[in-house]
Amino acid sequence: MLFDGAAQSVLVTFFVALVFLGVHSPHIALDTSGLWLSVLVVVLLLRGWEAWAYKKERFNKRSAGEWLRQHRIGVLLTGLVWGWAGVQFFPVDQVQYQIFTVLVLAGLAAGALTVHAPDYHSYVSYATPTLIPVGIASLLQGTNLHLGMGVLVIALLLFLLRAGKRMHESFLTSLHLRYENMNLLEDLEREKSRLGNRLSRILDGSASEVYVFDGRDLRCKMINTGALESLGYEEGAVLDMTALDLLNMKDRSDFELIAAALKSTPEHSMALQVRHRREDGSTYPVEARLQYSEREEPTAMDVTVREQAEQMARERQALVQSVVTSAPISLWSLDTQGNLTFFVDTGFWQSDTFPRACVGDNLFSVYAGIPQVVSHAHQALAGERFVTDIEVDGDTYEIHYSPLLDMDNQVYGAIGVALDNTERKQYERKLIRQANFDDLTGLPNKNYMMPRLMEAFVRAHRERSRVALLFADLDNFKTVNDTLGHKAGDELLQLAGSRMQEILRDTDALYRISGDEFVIMLEGLNQPRDAEVVARKLLDKFQRPFVLRAGEVFASCSVGICFYPDDGESPEKLLQSADAAMYGAKAKGRNTYHLFTRAMREDAERRLAIESRLRRAMERDELSLVYQPKVSTRDGFIAGAEVLLRWHNPDLGWVPPDQFISVAEDAGLISSIGQWVIRQATSEANRWRDVCQVPINVAINISSRQFRGENLLLSVEEALQETGLPPELLELEITESLLVQDAPETLDTLRALKDQGVRLALDDFGTGYSSLSYLKRFPMDVLKIDRSFVRDIGIDPSDEALVEAIVAMAHALDLELVAEGVETDEQMQFLQLRNIDLIQGYYYSPPVFIEHFREMISQSPPALLPQTSADTAISVL
């Protein structure tokens, strides 16, 4: 049985391997792929030969144990080869290929469940080496995504091993029952033959005369040996005669009357004193006992034989009843009049909902007050077969009704079975609720909302009205979550949902579609201002503080509004429009609402186009880095460079960073892109050490989302180890918005980076969050003055005063100062006089590609500033 599907298994495995290698071919060396495929082909050929040899030889030369052992070895080798693939084809920097590898190996392990179910050891030998390596490889990556993948792979393996064990046990049980049933059938056939022979011997050995007559013409159908001996006829002669031919002339009229009476009352038997006529013409007295049967023919049979048949029927019914009673079902049967002919109940009919009934009762009479019971029985007796559910005292029963048909395909009754499905139905309802409703707030979720939206669209189209979506996002939910804890955040979400419901009509609907995002659906609107009225009511509701267990908090919300069909004709499109409008409300300052506009639609379409292409930008080598020099104001040397990301797409052209960076953050791509930037920039900076006589550091911007990710520290550490760049030549720039949140995790990450020796710079200082307290608390090395202050030097005295204050503060804190956006001679002189350390801007150089930057630093010494002393340094500009 293990070898029956071996050929198909080998072919499918080979096909999967070809597809697998085809997907991985862009990034895996041909010799590596070829080696792996060669090993797999050898293993598959060995398994194919093994299956062929088994079919040819069977058990002629080897024992079953030898074949099984050889099969297990082949399966184990296949699992090891796939396990090797889980490590070999798990590229460190390409998540999409990692996920593909995990999916293929998980599919192979799951698919093998049915193939190897007959032998559990074979399945363990296949699944374990297939999944364990890729699970460990995922865990070693260390990111949230990879840790989740690794844990799920291990959990899947444990589940599959448990399922395999159960399937193996079920298979053995089924196989055991199969052979038991075969033996039972053989026993039953033998018993049937034995009983038939015994009955024939009893009838033939009996001195009583036994006859079977056709009910229509009373022609003799069967006769026993005792009757033949009494009559003196040959059996063939009697079978051509009728019952009247065997009687004395004067008894024939009495017999006809009794036979007619038996037809009208088939449940009774009658005795008759008559004289039988022998072949020689003589007669003798007999007592004939007659019984008419609609399913057989009218018979005249010895009483002893009839009692034996009745005893066998009673034993058979008792056996059926004991089987039904031991199972969690109720079973009953009806005749064509609705009378109960069989009745065993394990709970369904015992409910207080139903009157008590027993065999012989008429179901239509006893349950006349329960229409569903009566109608279902009528349908079954009319020849219909159906299944339905009935609720009884809070329990759910699945009722199966089937008609009973005779040999002529005529209905002679019906059978009903009731299965207690209460637990299954409760579980189904629980799963449905979990899939469609939010556990925390009890509100319907996005999965439930989308079909309701489509139904609302149909009604709006029919009524020529509008459907409005109000997309509400809590403005400071994350702050509450971070400062007061997740329990407080959950409590805030519950209270926010309750307040939103207070402003809704019965026809409106509220959904929670994600963390702190809610959607209100309004139907039957004629004017956009109707939705604005609801939005203003919603904002008013949020003016009052929320009273949490941890204290009072104020939480406003930003609301985006859009309409069907104006802003989208599908649920997905309309939801995207509402989301874009909500971000428009946040851009206006939060705690307000914003209507979706055509410009937003264009922006949303642009963002969608950017996202779809950005997902494949790295693998298509569309990303590049440019470098803007940072020049010392003291000697004019290039002291460092800020690395900036650029993207050129064949369809979109050069995409500005302020467009695609935000898309990358929202799409969850910023982490992988950030890792790529760190690796490329550190690798390039390490080459500068061979080109330039003085050390030049490289500064990399780190987004807040990348900074909060768990893999930033690991990415930096790995990049420094792989490239050999000294950590003091790597500078990471972070924004003030990240520090102002004052989360303990932020300080821990900064300290860990400092422990690695990396320099930390505070970018865009003075743009709205500036605070001396966090400058003192956080371990910063560099302060970068934002270009907005530098731009108006020589124009606005207040900006000059602010710059002087920032310089004094930085010098007091022993921080290195970098001025961004320097473009004029006047700005340069002002900053030089105030001892700014480094200058960055178009005054010296715009961001340039790496070839140009290498030329700039290759001169000895590299200098950009006009020299104010006798220094003979060469200027490259």
N, C-alpha and C positions, 0 to 999 in steps of 0.2 A: 504493500500500500504506500510506503514511503517513496518507492521508485516510480509509481504510476505517473506522476506529473513531472518527473525529473527533466525530460526533454524541454517541455514548455518553460519550466523554471530557468533552465540554462539559457534559453533563447531570450527570455524576458530580461534576465540579468545582463546579458550581453548588450541588448538594445538600450537598457537604462545606462550602462557604462558609456556607450557611444554618445548618447545625448548629454550625459554628465560632462564628458571630456569636451564636447563641442561648445558647451556654455563656458567652460573654464579656459578654453584655448587662448583667448586674448592675453592672459596674464601668466600662464604656466608654460615653462619651457617644453619644447617638443620632446626632448630626450626624457624628461621626467614623466610626461604623459605616456610616452611609448613604453617606458619601463613598467609603469603601473599596469597599463593595459595588457602587456605581455604576460605579466604574472597572473592577472585575472583570467586571461584566455587559457593558460596552462591549467589552472585550477578547474575552470569550467569544462575543459576537455576531459580531465580526469573524472569529473563527476558524470559527464555524458557517457564515457566508456563504462563507468561503473554501472550505470542504469542499463546500458545495452547488455553487459555481461550478466546482470541479474535476470533480465527477461529471457536470455538465452539458456542460462544454466539452472535458474531457480535454486532448488535445494539439492541438486544432484551432487555437487562437489563441495559445497560449503554449508555450514550450519547457519541457522537464522542469526545467531549471535555474531558470527563473523561478518555477515552482510551488514548488520546494524552498526557494528563498530566501524566498518569502512565508510558507511554513509555519514556517521557522525564526524569522522575526520574530514571528509570533503566539505561538509557544512561549516565546520570550524575554520578551515582554510579560507572559505569564501568570506566569512565574517571578518577574519583578520585582514584580508585584502581591502574590504570596504572600510574597516577601521583605519587602515593606513591612509586611505583617501580622505577620511575625516580630518587628518592632520596635514597631509600633503597639499590638499586643495582647500585650505582655510586661510586665504591671504590676510595678513594682519591689517592692511589698510583699506580693505574693500569689503564693506559690510554686506553689500548686496550679494556678493559671491559667497560669503560666509553663511548667510541665511539660506541661499540656494542649496549649499552643501548639507546644512542641517535638515532641510525639508526632504531632500532625496534620501538621506540615510534613515530619517524617521519613517518615510514611506516604505522603504525596503524592509525595515524591521516590523512595521505593522502588517505589510502584505505577506510576510513570511509566517505570520501567525497561523493562518489556515493551512499553509503548505506543510508545516512541521508540527501541527497539532497532534498527530498520532504518536510522536516521540518528543516528550517535553525536554529531554536532555539535548536533542538536536536543536530545538529552538533556542535554548539558553546559550548553546555554543555559537549560534549565529548572531542573535540580537545583542548579547553583551559586548563582544569585541567590535561590533558595528557601531554602537552608540557611545560607549564609554570614552574612546579617544576624542571624539568631537565635543562631547560634554566637557571634558577636562580642558580642551583647547579653548572653549568659550569662556570657562571660568577664569582661565589664566589671563584673558584680555583685561579683566578688571573693571570694565565700564558697566553702567546700569544695564544697558541692553545685553551685553555679553553675559553678565551674571544671571540675568533673567533667562537668557537662552540656555545657559549651562544647567541651571536648576531645572528648567522645564524638560530638557533632554533626559536628565537623570530620572526625573519624576515619570516621564513617558516610559523609560526603560522598566522601571519598577512596576508601572501599571501593566505594561505588555507582558512582563514575566508572570504577573499574577493572573492576567487574563489567559495567558498560554497554559498555566497550570489548570485553570478551571476548564478551558476548552479540552485539554488533554483528558481530564477526569470525565467530562461529559462524553468525549469520544469513546473512552473505554466502557463507560456505562452503556452507551448506545450499542456498541459492538456486542457487549455481553447480553443485553436484552434482545438484540437481533438473533443471536444464536439460541437464546432461551426461547424466543417466539417461534423459531423454526422447529425447535424440539417440541414445543407445545402444540404447534399445528400438526406435526406428525403424530403426536399422542392423541390429539382430538380426532384425526382421521382414523387412527386405529380404533379409538373408542367408538366412533360412529359405526365403523364396520362391525365391531364386536357387538354393539347394541343391536344393529340391524340383523346380524346373524342370530343373536339371542332371541330377538323378537320373532324372527321367522321360525326358529326352533320352538319357541313358546306357542305360536299360533298353530304350527304344523303338528306339534306334539299334543295339542289340546284336543280333548274329545268333543268340545263344543264346536258348533258350526259357526264360522265367521264369514260374513259376506260384505262386500262393498258394492253398492249400486249407484249408477248415475242418477242424479236427482231429476233429470229431465224426462228420461224414458224408462227409468228403472232397470236398465240393462246391467247385467252383472259385470263388474270391473275386476274383482278379485275374489278368490275363494280359498279356504285353507284345506289341508289334507283331511281333517276330520269331517268336513262337510262332504267332500268328494266320496269318502268311504261310506258315509251314511246314505248318500243319494245313489251311488253306484255308477255315476257318470265319469267320463274322462274330462280333464280340466278344460280342454278346448271346446268340448260340446257345451259345457255350462256357460262359458264366456260368451256364447252366442244367444243365450237365453235371457229373459227378463225375470224379475222377481215373481210375476204372476204365473209364469210357466212352471215354477217350482212348487206352487201351492195347489192344494185341492180346490176344485171348482167353486165350492160354496164359500171358501175363505177369501176368495179374490176381492170381492166387493168390500169386505171389512178392511183388508190390507190397504186398498186404494184410499178409503176414507181416512185411515190413520196416517198414511203418507202425506195426504193433502193437509191434514191438521198439523203435522210436524213442520211443514214448510212455513206455515203462518206463525208458529211458535218454536223457532229453532233452538231456543235455550232449554227446552224440555226434552226428556226421553219418554218413550211409551213402551209398555209390554203388551204382547198380543199372543193369545193361544190359537195356534193354527196347526194344520197337518201338511207336512211336506210330501210331495209325490216323488217316488223313486223312479229310476229308469224303467223298471219292470212293471210300473203301473201301481204298485202297492203304495200305501201311505203310512205315515207314522206321526205321532203327536210331538210338537216342539213348543217351547215358550220363546218367542222372538222378542228381543229388546232392541228397539229402534232409536237411533239418534241422528238428527239432521244437522249438517254443517254447511254453512255458506262458503267456507274456504276449501272444504273438501267435498266429498259426495255423501249422500245419506248412507249410513252404515248400519248394519246389524252386527254387533260385536259382543263378545263375551265381556261381562262386567269386570272380571279380574284384570283383563288387559287394559280396559279404560281407566281403572283406578291406578295402575302402574304409570300410565301416561300423565295422569293428573299429578301424581307424586313428583314425577320428573319436572313438570312445569313449575310446581311449587318450589322445588329445590333451585331451579334456574332463576326464578324471581328472587328468592332469598339471596342467592349469590350476587345478582345485580344490585340488590338493595344494599348489601354489605359493602360493595365496591363504592357505590355512590355516597353512602354515609361517611366513608372514610375520606372522601374528597371534599374540597370546599365549594360544592355546587349543590343546587337544588334541581331535581329532575322530576318531571311528571309527563303523563301521556293522557290523551283524550280519545274517545271514540267520536264518530261523526255527529253524535247528538250533544257532545260537550261533556259527557260523563267522564270523571277521572277513573282511568283504568290502572294507573300506576302513580305512586306519589311518594317521594322521598324528599325531605326538606332539611337543609342545614342552616337556615336562617332567613331566607327570603320571605317565605310565607308565615314565618313566626312573628313578624312585625305586628304591632297593634293596629297598623293600617288595614290589615286584611282579616276577615273573619276566618274561623277555623274550618278546614275542609279535610276530607279523607276520601279514600278510594270508594267509588260508587256515587259520590256527590256530583251534582251537575254544576260545572264551573260557571255557566251562564246565570244560574239562579243564585248561587252563593255569593258571587262577586258582581251582581247586577249594578251595585252602586259605585263600581270602580270601572269607568268606561274604558280606560286604557288596557286593562286586563282582558275585558270582553272583546274589544275590537281586535286585539292582537290574536286571540284565539280564533276568531272568525276568519281572519286573514289566512292563518295557517291551514284551517280546515277547507278553505277555498283553493288551496294548492300553492299558496305563496310561501317563500322561504325568506326570512328577513332577520335582521339583528337590530335591537334598539336598546336604549338606556332608560332605566326607571329609577327615580329617587324614592327611597323608602326610609323614613325616619332619619334623614341625614346621610344614609348610606347609598352608594351607587351600585346598581346591579346591571350587568350586561345580559339581556334576554335574547336567547336564540330560539327561534321557532321554525320547525320544519314539518311538512306534511308527511304522513306515513302512507306509502303506496303499495298496492298489492301487485301480483304478477301481471295483471292487466293494466298496470299504471293508473289504477283508480284509487282515490283517497279513501282510506278507511279509518283515518284518525290523524292525530298530530302529536308531536313530542315537543316539550319545552324544557330548556335548560337555563338556569339563572346562575351567573358567575358573580361573586362579590368583587367588584372592581373599585371599592372605596379608596383603598390606599393608593392604587395606581392613578385614579382620577385626582386625588388630593395632590399627589406628586406632580401630575401634569399641570394642575392649576398653579402650583407653586412655581414651576419652571416658567410658565407663561407670564406670571406676575413679575418674576425676577427679570425676564427678558424685556418687559414693557414698562416697568415702573421702577422708580428710584427708591432704594431701601431707606435712605436717610430721610427724605422729605415726604415720601409716599406719592409724589407727583409722577405722572407719566413721563417717560423719557423720550429721547430722540427716535428710537426705534418705533415707539408707539405713535409718535407725532407725524412721521412722514406719510403713512397711509391716510391719516385724518386730514392732512393738508390736501392731498389729492381729492378726497371726497368733498372738502370745502370748495375746491376749485370748480368741481362739477356743479355744485349748488350755485356758486357765484355766476358761472356762465349761464345757467338756466334762468337765474333771477336778474341778470345784468347788474350785478353789484360787485363790490370789491371785497377782498380778503386782506386784512392788514396783519403784518408780523411786527411785534415789538420785541427787539432783541435787547435784553437788559443784562448788564454786567456790573457786579459790585466793584466799586472803585478801589477800595482799600482792604479787600478781603485778605490778600496775602500778608499785609501788615498785621492784621488780627491773628491770622494763623501762626505767623512767626513769633509774635510777641506773647500771645495768650495761650497758644497751644492749639492742637487740632480739635480737641473737644469743644473749645470755644468757637472755632471756625465752623464746626458742624452745627452747633447751636445757632450761630448767626444765619447759616443757610436755611435752617428750619423756620426761624422767625421771619426771615426775608420772604420765603415762600408764602407764609401765612398772610403777611401784609399785602402781598401782590394779589392774593385771592380775594381780599376784602373789597377791591375796587372793580371786580369783574362781574359781568352779567351771567345769567345761567347759560347763555349761548356761547360765551367766551371760554377759552381753554388756556390753561397754564401748563408749561412743560419745563422740566429741568434737563438741559441737554448736555451739560458738562459741569466741571467743578463749581464755578461761581456764575455760570451763565444760565439765564432763564429766557424762555420765549413765550410771549402771549399771542394767541391767535384770536383775532376779532373778525367775525363774519357779518355780512349784511350791511356793509358800510357804503354810503353814497358819496361822501366827501372826505378828503384827506384830513380835514380838521377834526373829524370825529375821533380819529386815532390820536391826534395831538392832545385832545382833551383827556384821553385815558393816560397818555404819557405824563401830562402835568399832574394828574391825580397820583400817579405812581411816584413821581419825584417828591410831591408833598408828603406822601406816606413815609418817605425815608428821611424827612427832616427831623423827626423825633429820634432820640437815642434808642438803641436796642439794649435791653436789660438782660445781660448774661450772668451766669453764675460767677464769672470772673470779674464782673463789674460792667458799667455802662460803656458802650462804644457807639460812635457815630459812623454810619456807613452809608454813603451816597451811592448812586448808581448812574451809569451812562446808558442811554437808550437809543437804539437805532430803529428807524421806522421805514418799512417798505410796503408795497402794495402789489397784489395780484389783480390784473395781469400786467400792470404797467412796468414793474421792476423785475419780472421773472415769471415764466409760464410753466416751470416745473418746481417741485418742492425743493430740490437741491439748489436751483438757481435763486429762488426767492430767499432761501436761508443764507446764501452767500451775500446777497444784497443787504439783508438785515445786518449781517455781521460787519460788512463794510461801513454801513451807516453808523453802527455802534462805535467803531473806531473813529469815525468822524466826530461823534459826540465827545469822545475822549480828547481828541485833538483840540476841541473848542474849550477845554478846561475842565471836563468832567462835570458830574452832577447836572447834566442837561440832556436834551434829546436832539436828534439830528435826522432829517429826512434824506433818504437815498436820492442821489442825483445822477444824471447821465455821466458826469465826470467821474463819479465813483464807479460806475459800471465799467467805464473805460479803464480806470485804474485797476479794478478787480480783474478784468480780463488780461491786463498787462501783467499783473502779479501772477496770475495763473499760468500765463505763457512763460514767465521767468522761472517759476517753480518747476514746471514740467521739464524745461531744458537744463536747469541748474542741477537736477538730480543726476544727470549723466555728464556733467561738465568735467569732472575729474577724470573719469575713464576715457573721455574723448580728448583729454589734454588741452582743454580750452582755458584753464586758469593760468595766470602768470603773476609774477611779482615785480614791482618796481621799487626803487630805492631813492629816498630823498636825503641828501647829505645833511648832517648836523655839524656845523663848523664852529671851532673855538674862536671866541672874540679876542683872545689874548695873542695867539700866534698864527691864526688863519688856517690851522690844520683841520683836515676832516677827522673828527673824533668819533663819528658814528653815523648811522643811517637808520631812518625809520622805514620799515618795510610796509608797503601798501599793496593790497590785493586788486587785481584787475581781471576782467572777464570779457572775452570776445566770443560771441556765438555766431555761427554762420547765418542764422535767421534774424537775430536781434541786433547784430553788430556789437559795438562796445557798449556794455551795460554799466551805468554809473554804480559805484559801490553803495551809495545811499539808497539805491533801489533794491539791489539783490541781497545785501547783507540782512536787511529786515525780513526779506522773504526766507532766507536761509534759517534765520532764527525761528520764525513761525513754523517752518516745515520740518524743524528738527535736524537740519543739515549742518548747522553751524559747528557742531562738535567735530565732525569728520573733516570739514573744510579747515577748521582751526588747527587740527592735528597736522594736516598737510602743509599748512603755512609754516608751522613751527619746524617741521622736519626740513623743508626746503630752505628756510631762512638760516637756520643754524648750520646746515651743510655749506651754504654759500659763505657765511661769515667765517667759517673755519678755513676756507680757501684764501681769504684775505690775509691771513697770517703769513702765507707764503709770498704774497705779492707786496705787502706794505711793511715798512720798517717799524711803524708804531702800531699799537693795538687799536683796532676799530670795533666798536660794539654795534650790535644790531638790536633795534627796538621793534617789538611786535605788539600791535594792539590786540587786547583780549576782550571780547564782548562779555557782558554780564552773564549771559546764559552759558557761555563756554566756561567762564570762571566758576560758576556754581556746579558745573558738571563734575562727576567724581573722577574723570580720567585726565584732568588737567595736569595734576602733579606727575602722574605716570607718563604722560606725553612728553613733558619737559625733561624728566629724568632719562627716558629712553632716547630722546633726541640728542641730549648732551653726551650720553654714552656712545651712541652710534657714530656721531660726527667727531667726537673728541674736542669740541669747542669748550674752552674754559668757561665755567658758569658766570664769572664776573663780566664776560663780554656779551651776555644775553640780558636784555632789558625788556621787561613786560610792562606795557602801559595799560592802566585801568582807569575808569572814569569815576568821578565823584559820586555819581548816583549809586554805585555799588557800595561805597563806604558809608553813605548816609543811612543805609538800612541797619547798620550797626549789628549785624547778626554774628553770633559767636563763630559760626562756620567760616565767615569771611576772614576774621582775624586768624583763625587756625590755619587756613590755606596760605595767607600771606606769610605767616611765620614759617610754615613748611618750605615755601619757596625761598625765603631768606636763608634757611638752614642749608639749602642746596647751593647757596652762593649766588643766586640770581638777583639782579638789581630790579627794583620796583619803581615805576614812575607813575605820578598822578597826572592824567591827561586832562586838557581843557579846564584847567583850574580857574575858578572864578565865574563859572557860567550859571550859578544859581544855588549851589549846595555848600558853598565854601564854609568851613568850620575849623577853627583852630583846635578844637577838642580832638577831632579824629586825625588831624595832622600830627598831633602829639602822640596819640594812642597807636596808630598804625605805622609799621616799620617801612616808611617810604625813603627812597634815596634821591629821587628826582622830582622836581615840580615843573610842569610845563604850563607857561602862561598862554591862555587861549588867544587865538588870532583876533577875536573881537575887540580885545583891549589894545593890541598892537596896531590894528588898522587905523585908529584915530589919533595916534601919537602925532603931535604937531598940529592937530586940528581941534581936539577936545581936551582941555586941561584936566577935566575930571578923570578921563581915562589915564592920563599921564600920572595923576595922583594915585590912582588905584594900582598902577604898575609899580610905582615907587613903594607903596605899602606892601605889595606882594613880595618885592625884592627884599625889603627889610625883614619881613617875616621869615622868608626862606633862609636868609643868611643867619638869622637868629637860631633857626632850627637846624642849621648845618646841612641844608638841602641844596643839591645842584640845581641850577636854573636853566631852563631852555625856553626861548621865545619862539613861538610859531608864527607863521604868516608874515615874515619880514619881507618887504617888497621895495622900500625906498631907502635912499641914502640918509634921510633925516631920521627915520626909524632906527637905522643901524647905529648912527652916532649916539642917539639918545640911550640905546640899550648898552652900548660899549661903555659909556660914561658911568653907568650904574652897575657895572661889574656883572652883567649877565654872562653866564658861563658859555652857553652854546646858542647858536642862531640857526634857525631853519626856515626856509621860505624861498620864494621865487627870486629874491634879490641875489641869491647865489646859484640856485639850481632848482628846476622843477623835479618831480619824481622821474627817474630815468630807468630804462631797462638795464639789466645786469651787465650787458656788454659795455655799455657806456660808463656805468659806474666803475667797472674794473679799470677802464682807461683812466678815469679820474684819480683813482688811488694808486695807479701803477707808477705815477711820477714821483720822484724822490727829491725833497719831501712833498707829500700831497698838500697843497694849500689853495685856498680860494679867496681869502680876504686880502685886501690891499695892505701892504706891510707899512707899519708906522715906525719901524726901527731899521737898523742896518742889517736885518735878517735877509739872507740871500735865498730864501725859499722860493721855489718856482710855483707860479700860479697856473692852474689848469683852465681857468676861464679868463 
